[in-house]
Amino acid sequence: MQPLRTFDTIKVRMQTAEQGRFHGPLDCVLRTVRKEGIFGLYKGASPPLIGWAMMDSLMLGSLTIYRRLLLENVWTNPIFVSEETIKSNILPSFGHGLAGMAAGSTVSFIAAPVEHVKARLQIQYAAKKADRLYSGPIDCTKKLLKHHGIPGLWHGLSATLIFRSFFFFWWGSYDVLSRWFRDHTKMSTPAINFWAGGLSAQVFWLTTYPTDVIKNRIMTDPLGGGLKDGTRRFPRWKDAAKGIYREGGYRAFWRGFTPCFLRAFPANAAALVAFEGVMRSLPE
């Protein structure tokens, strides 16, 4: 799945570059390769190699726990639901959405520093390491901690929590699509996992993409101080949202959407097939 990381680099650069720097995703790819070489597309790839594995494990593990807690404490509780719902002993799609939102919030505390470092590395346009503020993920982490402490490394946590709360739509739609495929097709279970996983990921990005743009603008905003990387522009989430709107109206919130949308289906379809396959293999 590593080639798909290049889509993320292009997405972040499209989201955060000044207006007019790139004429589109393809132009961003060509300019990056021409100036920085093919490895320019993989800037910021190191943090996700370790961080995203931890994030996915925590997200899917907590998702399973939240699903069970909601089923056992809400959807089988006569105070909240009807007797008919209790007898079905099935968590509805809304419950899956709530579990997804809770899991997204939980994983945000790991995701924020990983994505923060990743984004800062991805927007370094200098071809030579000597000309970059950060030589790599470790150097970036050290400098953030040295000059801004723990809050500096976790800069963008609030924006991450907002962004990942939209996991409600991902896991809610995943359950809706899975039920539909089971009831209206004869596809195998892995095939259902594949199509429901890919399509629900696209539902997620359609609902949340503007919050991802805001998050990455905040994470790549200069922090100033000892870093001497410029003057901070967005002290609050709403300041970033207003700034983006002033730059290009509502369309500015969808910059870089194409590479993100293209990556969403294959990456998440494969991940959901693997996850559901493992869950089925575990003893009950």
N, C-alpha and C positions, 0 to 999 in steps of 0.2 A: 504493500500500500504506500510505500515511500514516494513513488512518482506523484501521487495525489497531493503530497505536501506542497508541491510547486503551486497548485491551485490556491492554497492558503496564502502563500507569499504574495501572489498577484492580487488576491482579494484584499489583503491588508494594505498593500501599496495603493491600490485604487481607492480605498476608503480614506486614506490619510494624506495622500499627496495634495499639494496645492492645486487649485482649480486650473485646468488646462495643461497640466504636466503630461498627462497621458490622454490619448484620444480614444482609448478603449482597452479591453483586456489584452488583445493581440498586440497592440502597440506597446503596452507595458511589458509583455514578454520579450518582444524584439529589442526594445531599448535596454532592458535589463541584461539580456544575453550579450548584446553588442558592447556594452560598457563594462560589465562585471563578469562576463563569461557564464557558462552554464551553471556554475556553482552559485551564482548570484540568486538563482531561483530557489536555492536550498538554505539561504540565510535564515537563521532562527529555527533550523530543523532539529538541533540537538535537544533543547528543552522538552519538546513534545515526545521524543523517543522514550524518555523515562517518565516524564510528567503525565502524558496522556494515558499511559498504561495504568498508572496509579489512579488517575481520575476516572477512567472507565471502570476499573475494579470497584472503586468506592461508589460510583454512581449506580452501577447495576446491583451491587450488593445492598446498598441502602434502599434502592427501588424495591427489591424483593421484600425487605423488612417492612417498609412502609405499606406495601400492598397487603401484607399479612396483618399488620396492625389495624389498618382501616377495615379490612374484612371482619376481623375478630371483635373490634371495639365499636365500630360504627354501623356497618351493614349487616350485622347480626344482633344489633341492639334495638329492641322494640321502642325505645325512646326516640330513635332517629328514623326508623324505616318501618314499613308495613310487615305483617306476618308473611305475606306472599314473598316479599323480597328476602326475608330471613330464610325461608324454606329453600329458596334457590341456591343459597350459599355460594353466590358468584359475585365477585366485585364488579360493579358496572363500569362503563367507560369513564364516567365522571370520576369515579374512585381511582382509576388508573391514572387519570390526569392529575389528580391531587397528589398521588404518590410520586409521579414524575416531577411535579413542582417542588415537593419536599426534597427529593433526591438531588435535583438541580441546585437547590439552595445549600444542601449539605456539601456537595462537591466544590462549590464556589470558593471555599476557603483554601483549597489546594489549587484550584484552577487559576485564581487571580494572580499569584506570583509567577506561575509558569507562563501564562499568556502575556503577562506584563513584560517579562524578559524576552520572550519570543517576538513580540511586536516591536520592541525597541531594536532588536537585532535585524528584523526584517526591513526596517526603513532606513538602514544605513546604506547609502547609495555609493559610497566610495569603493573603488575597486581594490585599493591597497589597504591592508589591515592597519598600517601605520597612520593612515588618514582617518580612521574611524574612532569614535569615542569609546567604543567597546570592542575589545579584541575577540570576545566570545561570551558564552553564557555565564561562565564562572566570573570573568572580569566584570561583566554587567551586574551580576548579583552583588559582588563585593563593593562596587562603587555605589550602588543604590543604598546598601546597608551603611556604608561609611558616611555618606553625605546626608542621608534622609532616614536612616534607621529602619526598623520594622515597618512603620507606616509607609515608607517609601517603596519598599519591596512589594507591599500589598496595595500599592496605589491602584485604584480602579476596582476595589473590592465591591463597593456599592453598585457600580455599573455592572459588574459580573453577576451579582445577585439578581438584579433586574433582568438581565439578559437570560439567565438560566431559570428564572421563574416561568419562562415560556415553555419549559419542558412539559408543562401541563398539556400543551397542544400536541407535542410529539407523542407522548405515551397515551394520551387520550385517543388520538387519531389512530395510533397503532392498534389499539384494542378494537376500535370501530372497524378498521379495514380488515383485521384478522377475522373478526366475526363474519363480515360480509363475504370474504373469500371462502370461509368454511361452509357458509350456508348456500352460496350461489355458484360455486365451482367444484371441480373434482381434483383440484391441485393437491399435491402431497403437502405434508406439514412443513418440510423445509422450504418448499416453493412459496407457501403462504408467508412464512417468516421473511423470505427474501423480498417479495413484492410489498408486503405490508411495511417492512422495515425501511425500504427505499422510499416509498411514497410518503410515509409518515414523517420521515426526515425532511422531505421537501415541504410538507405542510408546516413543519416547525420553522423552516427558514422563511417561508412566505409570511408567517405571522410575526417573526421576531427580528428579521434582518435589520431594520432601522436601529434597534437597540444594540446590535453588534457593531454597527458603524459608530454609534456614540461611544460605546465601550472602548473601541480601539483608538478613537480620537483622544479620549481621556488618557489611555495608557501610553500613547506616544507624545502627549503634550510635554513640553519642556518642564523640568522640575526646578531648574535654577539652582541657587545656592552654590555649594562647592563643585557641583557637576559642571557648572558654567555652560549649560546646553541651551540657554535662552531664557525668555520670560514666559512664565506660566500664563496660559490663556483661558483655561477652563477649570476654575476652582470647584465648580459644582456640576452635577449631571445636566441640569437645565441650561447652564451656560454653554455646554458643548452642543446641546440640541439646538439652541438658538443660533450659535455660531455656524453650524452646518446649514441650517435653513437660510441664513443670510447669504451664504456662499452660492447656493443653487436651488433654493426652494425645496419642495418635496422630493424632487429627483435626486438631490444630493444625498438623501438617506438610502438610496439604492445603488450607489456607485460600487462596482465590484461584485454585483449580485450574480452575474453570469458564471464566472468560475466557481463561485460558492455553490450555485445550484447544480452545476454539472458534477461537482465532486460529491454532493450530498447523497445521491442515490447509490452509486456503487459502494462507497465507503461504509455507509450505514446498513445497506442491505446485507453485505457480507458479515458485518459485525453482529447483526441480529440473528442470522442463521447460526453463527458460532455460539452465541449466548444461549439461544433457545435449545440448541442441540446439547450443550453442557447441562442445562437445567433438567432436560428430560432424562439424561443419563444418571443423574444423582438419585440416590435412594430417598424415598419419601419418609 
